[in-house]
Amino acid sequence: MARQEINLGALPNGVGGDTPRVANTKINDMTRELYTKTEGIQPGATKNDTDANLKNRANHTGTQLAATIGDFSPAVKAVVGAYGVGSLDNMPFTGLNLNPDTYRTGGYAAGQFNLVPFGAMTGTLITQAGVSNATGSQQFSDWNSGRLYSRCMQGGAWGSWRSMLSVGDYGVGSKGEAINYLADANVPPASGKARVRPETANGPGVYGTLEQSYLDTGSWTQTVTSIIDGTVFARSKAGWLPNPTEWTRQTPELITNANGQATKFPDGTMICRTVRKESGAASNAIGGGLFSSNGVSFQWPVAFVGDAPTAIPSSESYSVGFSWAALNTAPTLTGAPDVRIVSTATGALAKVTVLALGRWK
């Protein structure tokens, strides 16, 4: 109710003013409203109290609608925006090469953070406060790659940052997704798959996929499958040895050239088969009613190593009479220098070839 003014009238006798009844009615109305508003206050509630104590918000009780506080909404937005909460595109950029260990209060922060062992990345750091100052968790979103990283604190010590799995990591991905490229096979990835190329350092020199498996931290195996012909290469590294083994082809290698065909096996065995050659006529009498041809020389398609190979000549008779092939001199690492046919029929003809078994390593 608005304050009611009592009309005192004109001096000196109050002519024209309120009558005593009207004046007292106004007094009753205003004192009634005053008593109604103050009747809940305890007697002596503020008697002899200090201004400091009266102004202390801890001593205030009850509630007040936010709508009745003039600057409430802007003030709240300023506070939560400092932690990235509710920000649209104006979250503060906190700086470069920041240490995420120092961010312990729950909330968001944008900047460049150094995530060991992944390095410095720019993005958003999210911190969740724990139940005590010895626990908590953090997540980081890299703006460049979109990768997510996370770690937790237990016992006051932060754990290692972990990268969440993405398509292509360790060979995981949908059809058509390229797996990660490996630049140096001596710097292997975590267990999984990677791409290799001829220029991959310390690789087998092929286009293919590499699969990495660990026995323990320093011991591992690698296999590479060529995408050209399916050839498989393998090597291993024992933790107590300084270097990995040499790459070893695990599937037979077939070599064909003008001298014939060679098959190399992973264990070092090699089989060579020469091209067919004309024997020439078996016209040389060698006694006992037998005739031989002049010698024919063969070169292995790939030279053997170590001991001379075991050589087995064969003939395909096609004119005059039956014949068989024979070595007139012992085979060497590079070939069979003198192979002849022998026949009971003078002038017999045949095609001759030699099969040799030995080692290529």
VENHU-V827770 format. One line per field, one symbol per residue. phi: phi as a letter, one per 40 degrees, with the letter a starting at -180 (. if undefined). psi: psi as a letter, one per 40 degrees, with the letter a starting at -180 (. if undefined). burial: b if it has 9 or more other C-alpha atoms within 8 Angstrom, else e. A space follows every 50 residues. Layout:
phi=???
psi=???
burial=???
This chain:
phi=.ccbccccgcccbgcgcccdcccccccccccccccccbcccccgcbcfcc ccccccccccbgbacdccbdbcccccccccccbgcgccabccccibfccc cccbcdibabicbcbcbchcbbibbbbbcccacbbiaabbbcccbgcbba abbaggbccccbcccbdhcfgcicdgcccccbcaccbcccdibacbbdcc cgccgbcabbbbbbcadbbabbbbbcccbgcbbaaabcdcbcbccccbcc bdbbbbacchbbbcbdchcbbbbcccbccgccbccbgggbbbcccbcbbc cbccbgccccbbcabbcaagacabcaccbccbcbibcabbbbacbcgcba bbabbbbabba
psi=hihhhhheaiieefheaiiddddddddddddddddddedehihfdeheii ddddehddeiiaihhddehdedddddddddddeeheicffhhheaifihe degdhhaihhahihgheeahihahhhhhiaeieeiiiiihhhddeeihii iihhfehhiihhhihihdhfehiihehhiihhdheegiaihaiiiiideh hfaefihahhhhhhdadehiihihhhedeehhiiiihhdeidiiiihhhe iihhhhaeeahihhideeihhhhiiiihdihgehheiffiiiiiihhihi dhiiibiiihhhiiigheidiiiiiihdiiiadeaheghiihiehheiii hiihhihaie.
burial=eeeeeeeebbeeebeebbeeeebeebeeebeebeeeeeeeeeeeeeeeee eeebeeeeeeeeeeeeeeeeebeeeebeebbbbbbeeeeebeeeeeebbb eeebeebbbbbbbbbeeeebbbbbbbbbbbeeebbbbbbbbbbeeebbbb bbbbeeebeebeeeeebbbbbbbeeeeebbebebbeeebebbbbbbbbeb eebeebbbbbbbbbeeebbbbbbbbbbeeebbbbbbbbbeeeebeebebb bbeeebeebbbbbbbbebbbbbbbbeeebebbbbeeeeebbbbbbbbbbb bebbbeebbebebbbbbbebbbbbbbbeeebbbbbbbbbbbbbbbbebbb bbbbbbbbbbe
